[in-house]
Amino acid sequence: MSLIVESFPVGPLGCNCSIVGCSESGEALVVDPGGDVDDIIERLATLGLKAKYLLHTHAHFDHIMGSKGMREKTGAEICLHKEDEFLYNMLGKQASMFGLSADEPLPVDKFLSDDQEINFGKLKTQVLHTPGHTPGSLCFCVQDSDSLLFSGDTLFSRSIGRTDLWGGSFDKIIKSIKTRLFTLDDETRVIPGHGPDTSIWTEKKENPFF
């Protein structure tokens, strides 16, 4: 059983989109398809993978702008936390604040909940509800030979997500990181929503917010 992971920046703000696949089944998750749909689809084809779910760490526009196109072109299901549905439905308003336009989003296919497990092929990812950046912020932890965390805009390399937007809370994001993320194995690789990879150990030791 082999885990395939490829991360790359997409969209107007360089959101890290990740393809996470099972080499045996060819099924894949796409985390935060924030734009550049054709590029994502081309990368899936090159890897020999088919998208099963579109997982959203949260519903800020730069993480969801490619969701409609991905759903229409691949059939992969749109998944996010219920508490971010209001942001998801504000896609056009959010984009307009940055001088951009966006199509109306498609309905959400699945609302995810804390500690839910999502299967793709012979692999699975655990859903972690980590409110703070947004009310419905999620992280996704994939357990294979090594642990891998997609932290969205909750935890960055030596930083944390901003909390001054709709529904943000500094106290909640700090609590989420301490109780849900810093309890993971120190060796866990972290792929954030923007910027370089890091690890749980590095953030415990070097993140100035802790």
Buried (B, 14 or more C-beta within 10 A) or exposed (E): EEBBBBBBBBBBBBBBBBBBBBBEBBBBBBBBBBBBBEEBBEBBEEBEBBBBBBBBBBBBBBBBBBBBBBBEBBEBBBBBBEBBBBBBBBBBEBBEEEEBEBEEBBEBEBBBEEEBEBBBBBBBBBBBBBBBBBBBBBBBBBBBEEBBBBBBBBBBBBBBBEBEEBBBBBEBBBBBBEEBBBEBBEEBBBBBBBBEBBBBBBBBEEBEEE
